Amino acid sequence: MVSLCLDTPLGISILAGYEYGRQLWDVQASSLNINDDFTIHLSNEIEGMSSSFIDGFFAKAAETIGIENLIRRLHVISCNDYLDQHIKDILSEYM
């Protein structure tokens, strides 16, 4: 399993915005091998994500491997225990 520590600016507790999500994916995660299980580590400051950010951040991955595979392979580690399921719930709305 490969992992990525998502680098976000200090002081931001909620990630929001489709374009910001796409930008973070392009800059930090585009080289991530998503053909196997993968983990994204979030800083302790991140308390939540908007659905627009989730849509933007995972758009290219969903296009590449499909929503069902993305949900199955993705693992999110955060101090906020519900974020992993929250992200998967948002993504599953597109199935």
N, C-alpha and C positions, 0 to 999 in steps of 0.2 A: 504494500500500500504506500502510495506517495502522499506527501503532505505539503501544505503551503501555509505559512504564517502571513495572513493578510495584514499588510502595513497600512494603517489609516492614520490620519492626522490626530495629534493629541487634542483632547477636549471635545471630540465628537463622540456622542453616545448613541446616536441613531443614524444609521446609514439610509439615505433616501435619494431618489432620483434615478430614472432609467439611464440617462446619459452618464451619470457618475458611475453607476454599476458597470456599464459597458466599458468605460474608461479604465476602471480598476481591473476588470478582466483582461483587457488588452495589454495593460502595462505589467500586471503581476501574475496572471494565471494562464495566459494563452499558451505557454509552453508546458503546462501541467498535463501529464498523461492521464486522460479521463477514460481510457479503455479498460482500466482496472479500478478497483476501489480507490478512492482518494479522500483525504481529510483536509479540511480548511480550519485553521486555528484562528480564532478571533481574539483581539486584545480584551483585557478585563474591562476596558472602558465601554465596549460595545454592549448596549442594553437591548437594542432592537434594530429591525430592518423594515423598511416599507416594502409593500408589494412591488412598487415600481423599481426599487433598487434590485430586488431579487430577480425580477423579470429581465432587467438590463444585464446584471452580472452573469446570469446563467444562460442568456440567450444563445450565445455561440455554442456552448456545450450541449444545449437542448437540440440545436440544429444538427450537431455532429452525431450524437449518440441517441437522441430521442429522450423524451421526458421520463418514460418508465425506467430506462437504464440509468439516467441521471439520478433519479430518486433512489434507486437501489444501490448505486455505487458511492453516493455522496455521504460523507460524515462531517459534521460540524462540531468542533469543540469550542466551548465558550463558558464563561462563568455563569451565563444565563442558560439554564438547562433546557428551557423550552425552545430556544432558537433553532435547533436541529429540526425538530418536528414542525415548527412554524414555517421554515423554509420549504420543507417537503409538502406541507399542506398547500402553500401558495402554488408551488410547481404542479401539484396534482390537479389543480383546477383546470389545467390545460390538457388533461388526458381525455 
